Amino acid sequence: MQLLTACPMSGRALLACGTACVRESRKQLKQKCELEKTSQRGGKLPFLFLSALSPYPALTEDMSRNLLKNPAGEEDMAFWELTENGGSQWKVEELPGDSGYEFAVGGVTKYFTTSYELCLKRQVVDLLAEGYSGEDLDAQPDVTVEDWYSGRSDCGCSYQLSVLLLDADQEVIQEFTNDPVTLDPDCDDCSWKQVRHTFSNYGPGLRFISFEHGGQDTKFWDGWFGVRVTGSSVTVNA
């Protein structure tokens, strides 16, 4: 009775509130049971269901997003560290541009192009700053990297990619470097090609990912006759 006197709600309102709370608890229990059943069957849960269970639904939605910023040159060279910028230096061009090759994936309208001396650019992704917890990362989620490259029809080029999984001190945990690629338009298909690699079972401690790629032309022609790159991505499948 003292509780009813202190509370501004009527007894009927309190009863309704209590009933609603019971309903909500039952709903949450049902969701938990459905989650456990689906997990035991090895099935995948729909995103809306996962979002309802997560205290951070927006983060749940974005956990497998591309962690690279400006992956296709829409913001010129923003967010990229130009670790090598030789020859006529890095440049952004509109597709298909001087390469003459259409890009197979929709939504990409630009690419980065290299010159007659080595051009490399890098991004280092801070995974904690991107919203992943140490617990998430120590569970060793798969990390998938993708990149696209092409040459020109009138000049050869070389391409390279290096991706490093790094710990809190930015020491290397695991590394992927593609096999050396040299394209010669006289005997090779120089159209857009994809490189894809997935890291797994790399051990605990992942905190940063370094992504670096680029190349140059093989004839040392002034201008931008080197390899083209675009559509890069790094995703953590947490």
C-alpha positions as CSV (number, residue, x, y, z in Angstrom):
1,M,0.0,0.0,0.0
2,Q,2.9,2.4,0.8
3,L,4.2,1.7,-2.7
4,L,0.9,2.7,-4.3
5,T,0.8,5.9,-2.3
6,A,4.3,6.9,-3.3
7,C,3.8,6.1,-7.0
8,P,1.8,8.6,-9.2
9,M,0.4,5.7,-11.2
10,S,-2.9,4.1,-10.3
11,G,-3.2,0.5,-9.2
12,R,-4.8,-0.4,-12.5
13,A,-1.9,1.3,-14.4
14,L,0.6,-0.5,-12.3
15,L,-1.1,-3.8,-13.0
16,A,-1.1,-3.1,-16.7
17,C,2.6,-2.2,-16.6
18,G,3.4,-5.4,-14.7
19,T,1.6,-7.4,-17.3
20,A,3.5,-5.7,-20.1
21,C,6.8,-6.4,-18.4
22,V,5.8,-10.1,-18.1
23,R,4.9,-10.1,-21.8
24,E,8.3,-8.5,-22.7
25,S,10.2,-11.0,-20.5
26,R,8.4,-13.9,-22.2
27,K,9.2,-12.4,-25.6
28,Q,12.9,-12.1,-24.7
29,L,12.9,-15.7,-23.4
30,K,11.3,-16.9,-26.6
31,Q,13.9,-15.0,-28.7
32,K,16.7,-16.6,-26.7
33,C,15.3,-20.0,-27.2
34,E,14.9,-19.5,-30.9
35,L,18.5,-18.2,-31.0
36,E,19.8,-21.4,-29.3
37,K,17.7,-23.7,-31.5
38,T,18.9,-22.0,-34.7
39,S,22.5,-22.1,-33.5
40,Q,22.3,-25.8,-32.7
41,R,20.9,-26.5,-36.2
42,G,23.9,-24.6,-37.7
43,G,21.5,-22.1,-39.3
44,K,22.0,-18.4,-39.9
45,L,20.0,-15.9,-38.1
46,P,18.2,-13.1,-39.9
47,F,19.8,-9.7,-39.4
48,L,16.6,-8.2,-37.9
49,F,16.5,-10.9,-35.3
50,L,20.2,-10.3,-34.4
51,S,19.6,-6.5,-34.2
52,A,16.7,-7.0,-31.8
53,L,19.0,-9.0,-29.4
54,S,22.0,-6.7,-29.7
55,P,22.3,-3.7,-27.4
56,Y,24.0,-1.9,-30.3
57,P,21.9,-2.8,-33.4
58,A,23.7,-0.3,-35.7
59,L,27.0,-1.9,-34.8
60,T,25.6,-5.4,-35.5
61,E,24.5,-4.2,-39.0
62,D,28.0,-2.8,-39.8
63,M,30.3,-5.5,-38.4
64,S,31.0,-6.9,-41.9
65,R,31.3,-3.5,-43.6
66,N,34.3,-2.4,-45.7
67,L,36.8,-0.9,-43.3
68,L,38.8,0.9,-45.9
69,K,37.9,4.5,-46.5
70,N,37.8,5.9,-50.0
71,P,38.5,2.5,-51.7
72,A,37.7,3.7,-55.2
73,G,39.1,7.2,-55.5
74,E,35.8,9.0,-55.0
75,E,37.6,11.4,-52.6
76,D,40.8,11.6,-54.6
77,M,43.7,10.4,-52.4
78,A,42.0,11.1,-49.0
79,F,42.7,8.6,-46.2
80,W,45.6,7.0,-48.1
81,E,49.2,7.3,-47.0
82,L,51.4,7.5,-50.1
83,T,54.3,5.3,-49.1
84,E,55.8,5.4,-52.6
85,N,54.9,8.2,-55.0
86,G,57.4,8.0,-57.9
87,G,57.4,9.1,-61.5
88,S,54.4,11.3,-62.3
89,Q,52.9,10.2,-58.9
90,W,49.5,8.7,-58.1
91,K,46.5,10.0,-59.9
92,V,42.7,9.3,-59.9
93,E,40.9,8.8,-63.2
94,E,37.3,8.1,-64.3
95,L,36.4,4.6,-65.5
96,P,37.1,3.3,-68.1
97,G,39.7,6.0,-68.6
98,D,42.9,5.4,-70.5
99,S,42.9,1.8,-69.5
100,G,40.0,1.2,-71.9
101,Y,38.6,-1.6,-69.7
102,E,35.1,-1.5,-68.2
103,F,34.8,-2.5,-64.5
104,A,32.7,-5.5,-63.8
105,V,31.3,-4.4,-60.4
106,G,28.5,-1.8,-60.2
107,G,28.9,1.4,-58.2
108,V,32.6,1.9,-58.9
109,T,33.3,4.9,-61.2
110,K,36.9,5.7,-60.6
111,Y,40.3,4.1,-60.1
112,F,43.8,5.0,-58.9
113,T,46.6,4.9,-61.5
114,T,50.4,4.5,-61.1
115,S,53.3,5.9,-63.0
116,Y,56.8,5.0,-64.3
117,E,58.4,4.6,-60.9
118,L,57.0,2.7,-57.9
119,C,53.7,4.0,-56.5
120,L,52.4,2.4,-53.3
121,K,49.6,3.6,-50.9
122,R,48.5,2.2,-47.5
123,Q,45.8,2.4,-44.9
124,V,46.1,1.1,-41.4
125,V,42.7,0.1,-39.9
126,D,42.4,0.6,-36.1
127,L,39.9,-2.2,-35.2
128,L,39.1,-1.0,-31.7
129,A,38.4,2.5,-33.0
130,E,36.0,0.8,-35.6
131,G,33.9,-0.6,-32.8
132,Y,35.3,-4.2,-32.4
133,S,36.1,-5.3,-28.9
134,G,39.2,-7.1,-27.8
135,E,37.0,-10.1,-27.1
136,D,35.6,-10.1,-30.6
137,L,39.0,-9.9,-32.1
138,D,40.6,-12.5,-29.9
139,A,38.0,-15.0,-31.1
140,Q,39.9,-14.8,-34.5
141,P,37.1,-13.9,-36.8
142,D,37.8,-14.4,-40.5
143,V,39.4,-11.3,-42.2
144,T,38.8,-11.1,-45.9
145,V,40.7,-8.7,-48.2
146,E,39.9,-8.0,-51.8
147,D,41.5,-5.8,-54.5
148,W,41.0,-5.2,-58.2
149,Y,43.8,-4.3,-60.7
150,S,44.2,-3.9,-64.5
151,G,46.7,-2.7,-67.0
152,R,46.5,-0.8,-70.3
153,S,46.4,-2.0,-73.9
154,D,49.5,-0.2,-74.9
155,C,52.0,-0.6,-71.9
156,G,53.0,-3.3,-69.5
157,C,52.8,-2.9,-65.7
158,S,53.5,-4.6,-62.4
159,Y,51.1,-5.0,-59.4
160,Q,51.7,-5.9,-55.8
161,L,49.5,-6.2,-52.6
162,S,50.6,-6.7,-49.0
163,V,48.2,-7.1,-46.1
164,L,49.4,-7.4,-42.5
165,L,47.5,-8.5,-39.4
166,L,49.0,-6.5,-36.5
167,D,48.8,-6.7,-32.7
168,A,48.5,-3.7,-30.3
169,D,52.1,-2.8,-30.8
170,Q,51.7,-3.2,-34.6
171,E,53.9,-6.2,-34.7
172,V,53.0,-8.7,-37.5
173,I,50.7,-11.6,-36.5
174,Q,50.2,-12.9,-40.1
175,E,50.9,-11.6,-43.6
176,F,49.5,-12.0,-47.1
177,T,51.6,-10.9,-50.1
178,N,50.3,-11.8,-53.6
179,D,52.5,-13.6,-56.0
180,P,54.3,-11.1,-58.3
181,V,52.1,-9.9,-61.2
182,T,53.4,-8.5,-64.4
183,L,51.0,-7.7,-67.3
184,D,52.2,-7.5,-70.9
185,P,49.4,-6.3,-73.3
186,D,51.1,-8.2,-76.2
187,C,50.4,-11.6,-74.5
188,D,48.3,-11.1,-71.4
189,D,44.7,-10.2,-70.6
190,C,45.0,-6.8,-69.0
191,S,41.4,-6.3,-68.1
192,W,40.2,-6.0,-64.5
193,K,41.1,-8.9,-62.2
194,Q,40.4,-9.6,-58.5
195,V,42.7,-10.7,-55.8
196,R,41.0,-12.2,-52.7
197,H,42.4,-13.7,-49.5
198,T,40.9,-14.8,-46.2
199,F,42.8,-14.9,-43.0
200,S,41.7,-17.5,-40.4
201,N,43.1,-19.2,-37.3
202,Y,45.8,-16.5,-36.9
203,G,45.8,-16.5,-33.1
204,P,44.6,-13.9,-30.6
205,G,45.8,-10.3,-30.4
206,L,44.6,-8.7,-33.6
207,R,44.1,-5.0,-33.3
208,F,45.2,-3.4,-36.6
209,I,45.2,-4.3,-40.3
210,S,47.6,-2.7,-42.7
211,F,46.6,-2.8,-46.4
212,E,49.2,-1.6,-49.0
213,H,49.0,-1.9,-52.8
214,G,50.3,-0.4,-56.0
215,G,52.9,-0.9,-58.8
216,Q,54.2,0.9,-61.8
217,D,54.6,0.6,-65.6
218,T,57.3,-1.6,-67.2
219,K,58.4,0.8,-70.0
220,F,59.2,3.9,-67.9
221,W,57.0,6.2,-69.9
222,D,56.3,9.6,-68.6
223,G,52.7,9.9,-67.3
224,W,50.3,7.3,-66.0
225,F,50.8,4.0,-67.8
226,G,51.2,1.8,-64.7
227,V,48.8,-0.6,-63.0
228,R,45.3,0.6,-62.1
229,V,43.7,-0.3,-58.8
230,T,40.2,0.2,-57.3
231,G,37.4,-1.5,-55.4
232,S,39.6,-2.5,-52.5
233,S,38.1,-3.9,-49.3
234,V,38.9,-5.2,-45.8
235,T,36.1,-6.9,-43.9
236,V,36.1,-8.6,-40.5
237,N,33.4,-11.3,-40.2
238,A,32.8,-11.0,-36.5
